[in-house]
């Protein structure tokens, strides 16, 4: 059972919390109906995401055997047979499909777009440098749209832009680990020839700067200040700066950015920074009165 759970990669579900963001920023946090339906969609999407991970592991099982860490994955290690993995994948896919479809048809459409995009990623797009991280970043934005449909929430350009840019930043950090492995003789990804440390370091620095600037403009935007009836949102910039700097420290100094989900689950500094950001934002937009 442990091998099957590992195959589903539950630690990656933390990324799917983005589905709750539209409800949080759209003042639906205390709307029990919306939050319950969002929770069901979240669980259904986690099932769909696990199906995607299994499909990717099945396709990459030979390459993963050459990777110092991925070689321990159930399909690469041979602890789960390909036929059983595909059966589990089908079960998760249809379970997720039914759960999301029962709640909101529009959310289901965006979930299917996510699934099709990942099929293209698994079989072709992940082998094209730069395109690979753009596709991953689009997956984060699609999570927002999946959550937004439940309450009929209109997403602002700011949340779309910042989510996309931050996802690019994390994707570049992940590729940096692949470049380091390639330099050690472990060429674990075909697209890695399109990257080198100089390019990734420069690109990450650029993305970090753009994310911070975009967030500052977001907090001082008259539209956003009016929406949340607060002129003090700029104070939350400190948490964004701390989070970005800490992740760059993990990437450049500790060189442990290969799996963003595991980094977040293990790093107390990042956890406290995100908690501080969420708490401050919550107080400013929900408890201001």
N, C-alpha and C positions, 0 to 999 in steps of 0.2 A: 504493500500500500504506500509506503514511503516513497518508493520509486515513481509511482504514478502521480503522487502529489508533487514531487519534484519536477516531473515532466510538465505539469501545469503551470509552474513558476508563480506561485501565489505571491511571492515577494514583489512581483511586478505590478500587482493590483494597486499599489500606492499611486501609480500614475493615473489610474482611473478615477481618483478622487476629483479630478478636474470636472467630472460630470456634475458635481455638486456646486461648482463655482457660479454658474448662472443663477441658481436659486439663492445663493448667499448674497451675491452682489445685486440681485434683483428684488431684494426685500421679501423673499419668500421663506426665509429661514424658520419663521414661526408658523408657517402654513403647513399644518400636519399632513394634509392630503398630498400636496406637491412634494413634500419631503419623503413621504412613504413611497410614492410612485417613482421618485428619483432613486430611492434606495433599491427598488426592484429592478429598475433599468441598470443601475450600477452593478448589481449581482449578475444580471443577464449579460452585460457587456464583459464582465470578468470571465464568464464562461466562453464567450466568443473570442476574447483575447487569448485565453488558454488554448483554444483550437488553433489560433494563428501561430502561437509559439510551438505547438506540436508539429504543425505543418512545416515550419521553418527548421526545427530540429531534425525532422525526417529528411528534408531535402539536403541538409548540411551535415548529416551524420558522419560522412567520410572525412570532410574537412575538419570537423570538430575533434576527431581523434588525434589531429596533429596539434591541437591547442592545449597548453598546459593546464587550463582550468576547465574548458568546455569538454574536454575528453572524459570528464566525470559525469556528464549528462547521461541520463538513462539510455537514450538511443545510441549515443556514441559509445558508451561503456558496455552496451549489450544487456543491461539489466531489465530492459523492457523490449519485447519483440516489436518489429515494425508493424505487424498486422494488428497487435493489441493497441499500439499507439494510435493507429489510424481509426480503429473502432472507438477509442476514447475521444479522439478528435471529432468524429461525426456526432457522437452523443452530446458533447459539450456545445458544438455548433448549433444543433437543433434545439437543445434546451435553452440556450441563450436567445435564439431566434424567437421561440415561443414566449419567453418571459418579456422580452422587449416589445414584441408585437402586441401582446395583451395590454400593454400600458399605453403605448403611443406609436402610431404608424409612422409619423415623420422621424421619430428617433430611430425606428427600424431601418428606414431608408438610409439615413446617415451611417448607421452601423454596417449596412451592406456595402456602402461606398468604402468604408474603412476596411472591410474584409477583402474586397476586390483590389483595393490599393495595395494591401499586404500580399496578396497573391502575386501581383506584378512585382512587388519588392522582392519577394522570396525567390522568384524564378528569373528575374532579370535586373531590376532597377538597383538592387544592392551591390551589383558589380560595376556600377558607374559612379565614379568618385564625384562628390558634391551632390549629385542627384540623390544618392542614398540617404544623406542626412536631411535633405529637404523633404523627402518622402516621410521620414520618421517625424519630422517637425509638423507636417500636415496632419499626421495621426493625432497629435496632441490637440490641434485646433478642432478636429472633427469630434473629439471628446466633448469640447465645449458646446458644439452645435447639438450633439445628442442630448445633453442635459438641458439646453435652452428650449428644446421643443416641448418638454413636459409641461412647463408653465406658460408656454407661449411668450417666452422672454426674448427681447431683442438684444443681441450682443452688440456692444460698442466696438468701434474700430480699435480702441485701445487694448481691450482684453485680447482680441484676436492677434493684434500686432505683437504685444508683449509675450504672449504664450508662444507664438511662432519663433520669435527671436531667442527666447530663453531655451526653447527646445533645440534650436540650432547650436546654441552654446554648449548644451549638455551632449549633443551628438558629436560635436567636435572633440570634446574632452574624451568621449568614448573611443573615437578613432585614434586619438593620441596614444592610448594604451596599445592599440593594434600596431601602430607604427613602431613603438618601443619593442614589441614582441617580434616584429619583422626584422628589426636591427639585430635581434638576438638569434635570428635564424628560424623563427616561427612565423612563416608567412601564412596567416590564418584567414586572410580575406583577399579576394582577387582585386578589389577596388583600391587596395592599399597602395598600389603603385602610383595612384593619383594624389597621394598625400606624402608630406614629409614634415618633420618637426618644425621647420622654419615657417611653412605655410600654416600649419595648425596653430602654432603659438600666436602668429600674427592675427589669424582669423578669430581665435578665441578672445584675444585682447579687444579686437574691433567689436565683436558681438557683445562682450561685457560692457563696453562703453555705450553702445547703442541701447542696450537694455536699460541701463541706469538713466540715460538721457530721456528715453521714451517714458519711463516711469515718472520721472520728475515732471515732464510735460503733462502727463496724465493727472497727477495730483494737483497741478495748478491750473488745469483747464477750467474755464468758466462753466462749461457744460457739466463737468463732473462735480465741481464744487456746488453747483445749483442742485444737481440730482441728489447729492448726499447732505445738502444743507450744512456743509462744513468747509472752512477755509484752512483747516489744520491737517489735511491728509498728507501734506508734504512731510510731516513728522515721521511717517512710516518709511520714508526713503532710507533712513538709517538701517532698517532691517534688510532692505534690498541690498544695500552696499555691503553689509556684514555677510550676507549669504553668498553674494558673488565673490567677495574676497576670500572667504573660507573655502569655497569650491575651487578657486584658482590655486589656493595653497595646497589643497588635497591633490590637485592635478599636477602642478609644477614642482612642488617640494616633496610631497609624499608619494606622488605617482601612483595613485590608487583610484583613478576615475573610470575604470573600465566598465563598471556597472552602477549607473546613477542611483537606481532603486536601493541597492545594497548599501551604497555610501550613505544615503539619507537614513536608512534604517539603523545604521551603526554609529553615525556621527552625532554626538550629543549637542555639539555647538550648532550644527545646522538645524537640529530639531528644536532647540530653544529659540533660534532665530525665527524660524517659521511660526512657532507658537506665539512669539512676541508680535509678529506681523499680523497674524490672524486675530489675536486678542485686541490689539490696538485698533485695527480696522473695525472689528465688531463693536467695540465701545463707541467709536466715532459715528458709525452709521445706524446702530440699533439702540444705543443707550444715551444718545446725545441729549435727550429730553429728560 
